[in-house]
Amino acid sequence: MTLSDYRERLARLNVNVRHGRASPHKVCMLLAVLDLARSGALTGNRIDFAPPLLERYALYFDAVRREGDHPNPHFPFFHLAGRLRGGADGFWHLHPRAGREAIVANMSTARSVRQVTDNIDYASLDPELFALLQDPVAIDVLSEALSQTWFDRGLQDLASVVSRGGEISRYERELRRLDRDGRMASEVLPGYVRNPAFRRVVTESYDFRCAATGLRLVLLDGSALVEAAHIHPFSEAGDDDPRNGLALTPDMHWAFDRNLITPDAEYRWRVSKVLDSRVPDHRTLAELDGKPLFLPREARLYPKRDAIEWRLARLAS
């Protein structure tokens, strides 16, 4: 299968078209996958029903939804495994969880997120298609193929979102390259590109878990409670290296930005003496003192020592 073959297959998606408007679900799900690949996040032929995919899907779907439309990401995640128009084989494959093979084999649809998460481990693409997605040029070609076919069927409003999403994902790919200079001319990029790219890489590296409290709250639509906090503020350092970031819940982010809490060089929390553990309202923060951070899954993404030293020197006294 060649790039041309897959361009043709994208044009033959089994998509409902009513009153000249294509149903956006499958188109948006595929755009989300292409965006994952463009960002460098699709490192293996495994598409998880998880925040990195669902956030992108929601972004695209929100751009084209009309009154009465519901995103329901479980529908396209399941039904993309069906045949193409004309009965041709598709390119999307579902992998059941252990012991759920018979259940998935007998499913005709997925009526809820739980039906997907309880029964389906992940989806994969044809090996040839996944190999093509390692090439940024091929990703752009396939995105354009989706655009040319489906934007003319009532999805025109999606074009600007796809363009902006591409800018964000290309910068995100750069942030994932830790062998580069973390201060690469990022200050010339607009905030709408920098901020979401930095947030995605940092929160994903912490598995969407707060580095202070350990709280991990991910909703069914893929949204997560944590935010990405710069250790050494971007306004001063111009540094979007993900190792200059922490995943924090909004309350911990607020306290961190006001120098009430900070990590130290041993990756333990230090708390400002301004906070008194005897005061009930201070206790949640005060009790962090000396406790270890919840760190990224990969040691190579642990916070940078120089950024920590900068922040530690500014702990409120």
Secondary structure, DSSP 4 states (H G I P E B T S, - for coil): --HHHHHHHHHT----EETTEE-SHHHHHHHHHHHHHHTT---SS-B-SSHHHHHHHHHHHHHH--TT----THHHHHHTTSPPGGG---SEEEEEPTT-HHHHHT-S---SHHHHHHHEEEEEE-HHHHHHTTSHHHHHHHHHHHHHHHGGGT-TTHHHHHHHHHHHHHHHHHHT-TTS-TTSSGGGS-HHHHHHHHHHHHHHHTTT--TTT----B-TTS-BS-EEEESS-HHHH----GGGEEEE-HHHHHHHHTTSEEE-TTSBEEE-TTS-TTSGGGHHHHTTTTPBP---SSGGGSPPHHHHHHHHTT---
